[in-house]
Amino acid sequence: MLRGDKELIVIGDRVLLRLDEAEQRTEVGLYLPPTALEKENVQSGRVEEVGPGIPLPPKTDDEDVPWAEGGEQMRYIPLQAQKGDHAIFTRKDAVEVTFDHEKYVVVPHSAILVLVRNTVLLGGPGLSPEN
């Protein structure tokens, strides 16, 4: 994420989320204090950035030292989460960070319970762009 002259880089198998606005009122109209909202086990937010994935060990074709120059680039298993997804995650695994005066949370990919992704289906049987 690039903001002015600063760049926020998400590392490894972590995901940067912008939290959804917490519902501060119950269905019957009672207002809830922030402490009541903090006791929720799960929370949701929009995926802003995704790390490169789960790191894999380097390939070893021979017994050369792994730190020798000209070595292979780092390899990763990509994550399922994508920028723009809506994620529901366990709150206990989240770490709150502030970047450029905005609050975000960083969670490991394993803390995400489900993802909601908007998809556009075009050209399928019986589907049209209007649906």
MIPA-355799 format. One record per atom (N, C-alpha, C): residue number from 0; y, z, x; chain; atom name; residue in three letters. Coordinates in steps of 0.2 Angstrom, whole numbers. Layout:
N
[atom NUM,[Y,Z,X],A,CA,ala]
...
//
This chain:
131
[atom 0,[-6,0,4],A,N,met]
[atom 0,[0,0,0],A,CA,met]
[atom 0,[6,0,5],A,C,met]
[atom 1,[10,-5,4],A,N,leu]
[atom 1,[16,-5,8],A,CA,leu]
[atom 1,[22,-4,4],A,C,leu]
[atom 2,[26,1,7],A,N,arg]
[atom 2,[33,3,4],A,CA,arg]
[atom 2,[38,3,9],A,C,arg]
[atom 3,[42,-1,9],A,N,gly]
[atom 3,[48,-2,14],A,CA,gly]
[atom 3,[45,-3,21],A,C,gly]
[atom 4,[46,2,25],A,N,asp]
[atom 4,[43,1,32],A,CA,asp]
[atom 4,[37,6,33],A,C,asp]
[atom 5,[34,8,28],A,N,lys]
[atom 5,[28,13,28],A,CA,lys]
[atom 5,[22,9,25],A,C,lys]
[atom 6,[17,10,28],A,N,glu]
[atom 6,[10,8,24],A,CA,glu]
[atom 6,[5,13,24],A,C,glu]
[atom 7,[3,14,18],A,N,leu]
[atom 7,[-2,19,16],A,CA,leu]
[atom 7,[-9,15,17],A,C,leu]
[atom 8,[-14,17,21],A,N,ile]
[atom 8,[-20,14,22],A,CA,ile]
[atom 8,[-25,19,20],A,C,ile]
[atom 9,[-30,17,15],A,N,val]
[atom 9,[-35,21,13],A,CA,val]
[atom 9,[-41,19,17],A,C,val]
[atom 10,[-44,25,20],A,N,ile]
[atom 10,[-49,24,25],A,CA,ile]
[atom 10,[-56,25,22],A,C,ile]
[atom 11,[-61,22,24],A,N,gly]
[atom 11,[-68,22,22],A,CA,gly]
[atom 11,[-70,21,15],A,C,gly]
[atom 12,[-74,26,12],A,N,asp]
[atom 12,[-76,25,5],A,CA,asp]
[atom 12,[-72,29,1],A,C,asp]
[atom 13,[-65,29,2],A,N,arg]
[atom 13,[-60,33,-3],A,CA,arg]
[atom 13,[-56,28,-7],A,C,arg]
[atom 14,[-54,31,-12],A,N,val]
[atom 14,[-50,27,-17],A,CA,val]
[atom 14,[-44,31,-19],A,C,val]
[atom 15,[-38,27,-19],A,N,leu]
[atom 15,[-31,30,-20],A,CA,leu]
[atom 15,[-30,29,-28],A,C,leu]
[atom 16,[-29,34,-32],A,N,leu]
[atom 16,[-27,34,-39],A,CA,leu]
[atom 16,[-21,36,-41],A,C,leu]
[atom 17,[-18,33,-46],A,N,arg]
[atom 17,[-12,36,-49],A,CA,arg]
[atom 17,[-14,39,-55],A,C,arg]
[atom 18,[-13,46,-56],A,N,leu]
[atom 18,[-15,49,-62],A,CA,leu]
[atom 18,[-12,47,-68],A,C,leu]
[atom 19,[-16,47,-74],A,N,asp]
[atom 19,[-14,46,-80],A,CA,asp]
[atom 19,[-10,52,-83],A,C,asp]
[atom 20,[-5,51,-87],A,N,glu]
[atom 20,[-1,56,-90],A,CA,glu]
[atom 20,[-6,60,-94],A,C,glu]
[atom 21,[-6,67,-93],A,N,ala]
[atom 21,[-10,72,-96],A,CA,ala]
[atom 21,[-8,73,-103],A,C,ala]
[atom 22,[-12,73,-108],A,N,glu]
[atom 22,[-10,74,-115],A,CA,glu]
[atom 22,[-8,82,-115],A,C,glu]
[atom 23,[-2,83,-117],A,N,gln]
[atom 23,[0,90,-117],A,CA,gln]
[atom 23,[0,93,-124],A,C,gln]
[atom 24,[-3,89,-129],A,N,arg]
[atom 24,[-3,92,-136],A,CA,arg]
[atom 24,[-10,91,-139],A,C,arg]
[atom 25,[-12,95,-142],A,N,thr]
[atom 25,[-19,94,-146],A,CA,thr]
[atom 25,[-18,90,-152],A,C,thr]
[atom 26,[-24,88,-155],A,N,glu]
[atom 26,[-24,84,-161],A,CA,glu]
[atom 26,[-20,87,-167],A,C,glu]
[atom 27,[-20,94,-167],A,N,val]
[atom 27,[-16,97,-172],A,CA,val]
[atom 27,[-9,99,-171],A,C,val]
[atom 28,[-7,97,-165],A,N,gly]
[atom 28,[0,98,-163],A,CA,gly]
[atom 28,[2,104,-159],A,C,gly]
[atom 29,[-3,107,-156],A,N,leu]
[atom 29,[-2,113,-152],A,CA,leu]
[atom 29,[0,110,-145],A,C,leu]
[atom 30,[5,113,-142],A,N,tyr]
[atom 30,[6,111,-135],A,CA,tyr]
[atom 30,[2,115,-130],A,C,tyr]
[atom 31,[0,112,-125],A,N,leu]
[atom 31,[-4,115,-120],A,CA,leu]
[atom 31,[0,116,-113],A,C,leu]
[atom 32,[-1,122,-110],A,N,pro]
[atom 32,[2,124,-104],A,CA,pro]
[atom 32,[-1,120,-98],A,C,pro]
[atom 33,[2,118,-93],A,N,pro]
[atom 33,[-1,115,-87],A,CA,pro]
[atom 33,[-7,118,-85],A,C,pro]
[atom 34,[-7,125,-85],A,N,thr]
[atom 34,[-13,128,-82],A,CA,thr]
[atom 34,[-20,126,-86],A,C,thr]
[atom 35,[-19,125,-93],A,N,ala]
[atom 35,[-24,123,-97],A,CA,ala]
[atom 35,[-27,116,-95],A,C,ala]
[atom 36,[-22,112,-94],A,N,leu]
[atom 36,[-24,105,-92],A,CA,leu]
[atom 36,[-28,105,-85],A,C,leu]
[atom 37,[-26,109,-81],A,N,glu]
[atom 37,[-29,109,-74],A,CA,glu]
[atom 37,[-36,112,-74],A,C,glu]
[atom 38,[-38,115,-79],A,N,lys]
[atom 38,[-45,117,-80],A,CA,lys]
[atom 38,[-50,112,-82],A,C,lys]
[atom 39,[-48,106,-83],A,N,glu]
[atom 39,[-52,101,-85],A,CA,glu]
[atom 39,[-57,99,-79],A,C,glu]
[atom 40,[-63,97,-81],A,N,asn]
[atom 40,[-68,95,-75],A,CA,asn]
[atom 40,[-67,88,-73],A,C,asn]
[atom 41,[-65,84,-78],A,N,val]
[atom 41,[-64,77,-76],A,CA,val]
[atom 41,[-57,75,-77],A,C,val]
[atom 42,[-55,70,-74],A,N,gln]
[atom 42,[-48,67,-75],A,CA,gln]
[atom 42,[-48,59,-74],A,C,gln]
[atom 43,[-43,56,-76],A,N,ser]
[atom 43,[-43,49,-75],A,CA,ser]
[atom 43,[-37,46,-72],A,C,ser]
[atom 44,[-37,40,-70],A,N,gly]
[atom 44,[-31,37,-66],A,CA,gly]
[atom 44,[-33,30,-65],A,C,gly]
[atom 45,[-27,26,-63],A,N,arg]
[atom 45,[-28,19,-61],A,CA,arg]
[atom 45,[-29,18,-54],A,C,arg]
[atom 46,[-33,14,-52],A,N,val]
[atom 46,[-35,13,-45],A,CA,val]
[atom 46,[-29,9,-42],A,C,val]
[atom 47,[-26,12,-37],A,N,glu]
[atom 47,[-20,8,-33],A,CA,glu]
[atom 47,[-22,5,-27],A,C,glu]
[atom 48,[-27,8,-23],A,N,glu]
[atom 48,[-29,5,-17],A,CA,glu]
[atom 48,[-36,8,-16],A,C,glu]
[atom 49,[-40,4,-12],A,N,val]
[atom 49,[-47,5,-11],A,CA,val]
[atom 49,[-48,4,-3],A,C,val]
[atom 50,[-52,9,-1],A,N,gly]
[atom 50,[-54,9,7],A,CA,gly]
[atom 50,[-59,3,8],A,C,gly]
[atom 51,[-60,1,14],A,N,pro]
[atom 51,[-65,-4,16],A,CA,pro]
[atom 51,[-72,-3,14],A,C,pro]
[atom 52,[-74,3,13],A,N,gly]
[atom 52,[-81,4,11],A,CA,gly]
[atom 52,[-85,9,15],A,C,gly]
[atom 53,[-91,9,14],A,N,ile]
[atom 53,[-95,14,18],A,CA,ile]
[atom 53,[-97,11,24],A,C,ile]
[atom 54,[-95,14,30],A,N,pro]
[atom 54,[-96,11,37],A,CA,pro]
[atom 54,[-104,11,38],A,C,pro]
[atom 55,[-106,5,41],A,N,leu]
[atom 55,[-113,4,44],A,CA,leu]
[atom 55,[-113,5,51],A,C,leu]
[atom 56,[-118,7,54],A,N,pro]
[atom 56,[-119,7,61],A,CA,pro]
[atom 56,[-119,0,64],A,C,pro]
[atom 57,[-116,-1,70],A,N,pro]
[atom 57,[-116,-8,73],A,CA,pro]
[atom 57,[-123,-11,74],A,C,pro]
[atom 58,[-124,-17,74],A,N,lys]
[atom 58,[-130,-21,75],A,CA,lys]
[atom 58,[-131,-20,83],A,C,lys]
[atom 59,[-138,-19,84],A,N,thr]
[atom 59,[-140,-18,91],A,CA,thr]
[atom 59,[-145,-23,93],A,C,thr]
[atom 60,[-143,-29,96],A,N,asp]
[atom 60,[-148,-34,98],A,CA,asp]
[atom 60,[-151,-32,104],A,C,asp]
[atom 61,[-148,-29,109],A,N,asp]
[atom 61,[-151,-27,115],A,CA,asp]
[atom 61,[-148,-20,117],A,C,asp]
[atom 62,[-150,-17,122],A,N,glu]
[atom 62,[-148,-10,124],A,CA,glu]
[atom 62,[-141,-10,128],A,C,glu]
[atom 63,[-137,-14,127],A,N,asp]
[atom 63,[-130,-14,130],A,CA,asp]
[atom 63,[-126,-8,127],A,C,asp]
[atom 64,[-122,-5,130],A,N,val]
[atom 64,[-118,1,128],A,CA,val]
[atom 64,[-113,-1,122],A,C,val]
[atom 65,[-113,2,117],A,N,pro]
[atom 65,[-109,0,111],A,CA,pro]
[atom 65,[-102,0,112],A,C,pro]
[atom 66,[-99,4,117],A,N,trp]
[atom 66,[-92,4,118],A,CA,trp]
[atom 66,[-90,-2,123],A,C,trp]
[atom 67,[-94,-6,125],A,N,ala]
[atom 67,[-92,-11,129],A,CA,ala]
[atom 67,[-88,-16,126],A,C,ala]
[atom 68,[-83,-19,129],A,N,glu]
[atom 68,[-78,-24,126],A,CA,glu]
[atom 68,[-81,-30,124],A,C,glu]
[atom 69,[-78,-33,119],A,N,gly]
[atom 69,[-81,-39,116],A,CA,gly]
[atom 69,[-86,-37,110],A,C,gly]
[atom 70,[-87,-31,109],A,N,gly]
[atom 70,[-91,-28,103],A,CA,gly]
[atom 70,[-90,-31,97],A,C,gly]
[atom 71,[-94,-30,92],A,N,glu]
[atom 71,[-94,-33,85],A,CA,glu]
[atom 71,[-89,-29,81],A,C,glu]
[atom 72,[-86,-32,76],A,N,gln]
[atom 72,[-81,-29,72],A,CA,gln]
[atom 72,[-85,-24,67],A,C,gln]
[atom 73,[-82,-19,65],A,N,met]
[atom 73,[-85,-14,61],A,CA,met]
[atom 73,[-87,-17,54],A,C,met]
[atom 74,[-93,-15,52],A,N,arg]
[atom 74,[-96,-18,46],A,CA,arg]
[atom 74,[-96,-12,40],A,C,arg]
[atom 75,[-95,-14,34],A,N,tyr]
[atom 75,[-94,-9,28],A,CA,tyr]
[atom 75,[-98,-12,22],A,C,tyr]
[atom 76,[-101,-7,18],A,N,ile]
[atom 76,[-104,-9,12],A,CA,ile]
[atom 76,[-98,-8,7],A,C,ile]
[atom 77,[-96,-14,4],A,N,pro]
[atom 77,[-90,-13,-1],A,CA,pro]
[atom 77,[-91,-9,-7],A,C,pro]
[atom 78,[-85,-6,-9],A,N,leu]
[atom 78,[-85,-1,-15],A,CA,leu]
[atom 78,[-85,-5,-21],A,C,leu]
[atom 79,[-87,-2,-27],A,N,gln]
[atom 79,[-87,-5,-33],A,CA,gln]
[atom 79,[-80,-5,-36],A,C,gln]
[atom 80,[-76,0,-35],A,N,ala]
[atom 80,[-70,1,-37],A,CA,ala]
[atom 80,[-65,-4,-35],A,C,ala]
[atom 81,[-61,-7,-39],A,N,gln]
[atom 81,[-56,-12,-37],A,CA,gln]
[atom 81,[-49,-10,-40],A,C,gln]
[atom 82,[-44,-13,-36],A,N,lys]
[atom 82,[-37,-11,-38],A,CA,lys]
[atom 82,[-36,-14,-45],A,C,lys]
[atom 83,[-33,-9,-49],A,N,gly]
[atom 83,[-32,-10,-56],A,CA,gly]
[atom 83,[-37,-8,-61],A,C,gly]
[atom 84,[-43,-5,-58],A,N,asp]
[atom 84,[-48,-2,-63],A,CA,asp]
[atom 84,[-45,5,-65],A,C,asp]
[atom 85,[-48,7,-71],A,N,his]
[atom 85,[-46,13,-73],A,CA,his]
[atom 85,[-52,18,-72],A,C,his]
[atom 86,[-51,23,-68],A,N,ala]
[atom 86,[-57,27,-66],A,CA,ala]
[atom 86,[-57,34,-69],A,C,ala]
[atom 87,[-63,37,-71],A,N,ile]
[atom 87,[-64,44,-73],A,CA,ile]
[atom 87,[-68,47,-67],A,C,ile]
[atom 88,[-65,52,-65],A,N,phe]
[atom 88,[-68,56,-59],A,CA,phe]
[atom 88,[-68,63,-59],A,C,phe]
[atom 89,[-72,66,-55],A,N,thr]
[atom 89,[-72,74,-55],A,CA,thr]
[atom 89,[-66,76,-52],A,C,thr]
[atom 90,[-63,81,-55],A,N,arg]
[atom 90,[-57,84,-52],A,CA,arg]
[atom 90,[-57,88,-46],A,C,arg]
[atom 91,[-63,91,-45],A,N,lys]
[atom 91,[-64,96,-40],A,CA,lys]
[atom 91,[-64,92,-33],A,C,lys]
[atom 92,[-66,85,-33],A,N,asp]
[atom 92,[-66,81,-27],A,CA,asp]
[atom 92,[-60,78,-25],A,C,asp]
[atom 93,[-55,79,-29],A,N,ala]
[atom 93,[-48,75,-28],A,CA,ala]
[atom 93,[-44,79,-24],A,C,ala]
[atom 94,[-40,75,-19],A,N,val]
[atom 94,[-35,78,-15],A,CA,val]
[atom 94,[-28,75,-17],A,C,val]
[atom 95,[-24,79,-19],A,N,glu]
[atom 95,[-17,76,-21],A,CA,glu]
[atom 95,[-13,75,-14],A,C,glu]
[atom 96,[-10,69,-14],A,N,val]
[atom 96,[-5,67,-9],A,CA,val]
[atom 96,[1,64,-12],A,C,val]
[atom 97,[7,65,-8],A,N,thr]
[atom 97,[13,62,-10],A,CA,thr]
[atom 97,[15,56,-5],A,C,thr]
[atom 98,[16,50,-7],A,N,phe]
[atom 98,[18,45,-3],A,CA,phe]
[atom 98,[25,42,-6],A,C,phe]
[atom 99,[30,42,-2],A,N,asp]
[atom 99,[36,39,-4],A,CA,asp]
[atom 99,[38,42,-11],A,C,asp]
[atom 100,[38,48,-11],A,N,his]
[atom 100,[40,52,-17],A,CA,his]
[atom 100,[36,51,-23],A,C,his]
[atom 101,[30,49,-23],A,N,glu]
[atom 101,[26,48,-29],A,CA,glu]
[atom 101,[19,51,-27],A,C,glu]
[atom 102,[17,54,-33],A,N,lys]
[atom 102,[10,58,-32],A,CA,lys]
[atom 102,[4,54,-34],A,C,lys]
[atom 103,[-1,54,-29],A,N,tyr]
[atom 103,[-7,51,-30],A,CA,tyr]
[atom 103,[-13,56,-29],A,C,tyr]
[atom 104,[-19,54,-30],A,N,val]
[atom 104,[-24,58,-28],A,CA,val]
[atom 104,[-29,53,-24],A,C,val]
[atom 105,[-32,56,-19],A,N,val]
[atom 105,[-37,52,-16],A,CA,val]
[atom 105,[-44,55,-17],A,C,val]
[atom 106,[-49,51,-19],A,N,val]
[atom 106,[-56,54,-21],A,CA,val]
[atom 106,[-61,49,-17],A,C,val]
[atom 107,[-66,53,-15],A,N,pro]
[atom 107,[-72,49,-12],A,CA,pro]
[atom 107,[-75,44,-18],A,C,pro]
[atom 108,[-77,39,-16],A,N,his]
[atom 108,[-80,34,-21],A,CA,his]
[atom 108,[-86,37,-25],A,C,his]
[atom 109,[-89,42,-22],A,N,ser]
[atom 109,[-95,45,-25],A,CA,ser]
[atom 109,[-92,50,-31],A,C,ser]
[atom 110,[-86,52,-31],A,N,ala]
[atom 110,[-83,56,-36],A,CA,ala]
[atom 110,[-81,53,-42],A,C,ala]
[atom 111,[-81,46,-42],A,N,ile]
[atom 111,[-80,42,-48],A,CA,ile]
[atom 111,[-86,42,-52],A,C,ile]
[atom 112,[-85,44,-59],A,N,leu]
[atom 112,[-90,44,-64],A,CA,leu]
[atom 112,[-91,37,-67],A,C,leu]
[atom 113,[-86,34,-69],A,N,val]
[atom 113,[-86,28,-73],A,CA,val]
[atom 113,[-79,24,-71],A,C,val]
[atom 114,[-80,17,-71],A,N,leu]
[atom 114,[-74,13,-70],A,CA,leu]
[atom 114,[-73,8,-77],A,C,leu]
[atom 115,[-67,7,-79],A,N,val]
[atom 115,[-66,3,-84],A,CA,val]
[atom 115,[-62,-3,-81],A,C,val]
[atom 116,[-64,-9,-82],A,N,arg]
[atom 116,[-61,-15,-79],A,CA,arg]
[atom 116,[-60,-20,-84],A,C,arg]
[atom 117,[-54,-22,-84],A,N,asn]
[atom 117,[-52,-28,-89],A,CA,asn]
[atom 117,[-55,-34,-86],A,C,asn]
[atom 118,[-59,-38,-91],A,N,thr]
[atom 118,[-62,-44,-88],A,CA,thr]
[atom 118,[-59,-49,-93],A,C,thr]
[atom 119,[-59,-55,-91],A,N,val]
[atom 119,[-57,-61,-95],A,CA,val]
[atom 119,[-63,-66,-95],A,C,val]
[atom 120,[-66,-67,-101],A,N,leu]
[atom 120,[-72,-71,-101],A,CA,leu]
[atom 120,[-70,-78,-104],A,C,leu]
[atom 121,[-70,-83,-100],A,N,leu]
[atom 121,[-68,-90,-102],A,CA,leu]
[atom 121,[-74,-95,-101],A,C,leu]
[atom 122,[-75,-99,-106],A,N,gly]
[atom 122,[-80,-104,-105],A,CA,gly]
[atom 122,[-87,-102,-107],A,C,gly]
[atom 123,[-88,-96,-109],A,N,gly]
[atom 123,[-95,-94,-111],A,CA,gly]
[atom 123,[-96,-97,-118],A,C,gly]
[atom 124,[-103,-97,-120],A,N,pro]
[atom 124,[-104,-99,-127],A,CA,pro]
[atom 124,[-101,-95,-132],A,C,pro]
[atom 125,[-98,-99,-136],A,N,gly]
[atom 125,[-94,-96,-142],A,CA,gly]
[atom 125,[-88,-92,-140],A,C,gly]
[atom 126,[-86,-92,-134],A,N,leu]
[atom 126,[-80,-88,-132],A,CA,leu]
[atom 126,[-74,-93,-131],A,C,leu]
[atom 127,[-68,-91,-133],A,N,ser]
[atom 127,[-62,-95,-132],A,CA,ser]
[atom 127,[-57,-91,-129],A,C,ser]
[atom 128,[-52,-94,-125],A,N,pro]
[atom 128,[-47,-90,-122],A,CA,pro]
[atom 128,[-43,-85,-127],A,C,pro]
[atom 129,[-43,-87,-134],A,N,glu]
[atom 129,[-40,-83,-138],A,CA,glu]
[atom 129,[-43,-76,-140],A,C,glu]
[atom 130,[-50,-76,-138],A,N,asn]
[atom 130,[-53,-69,-140],A,CA,asn]
[atom 130,[-52,-64,-135],A,C,asn]
//
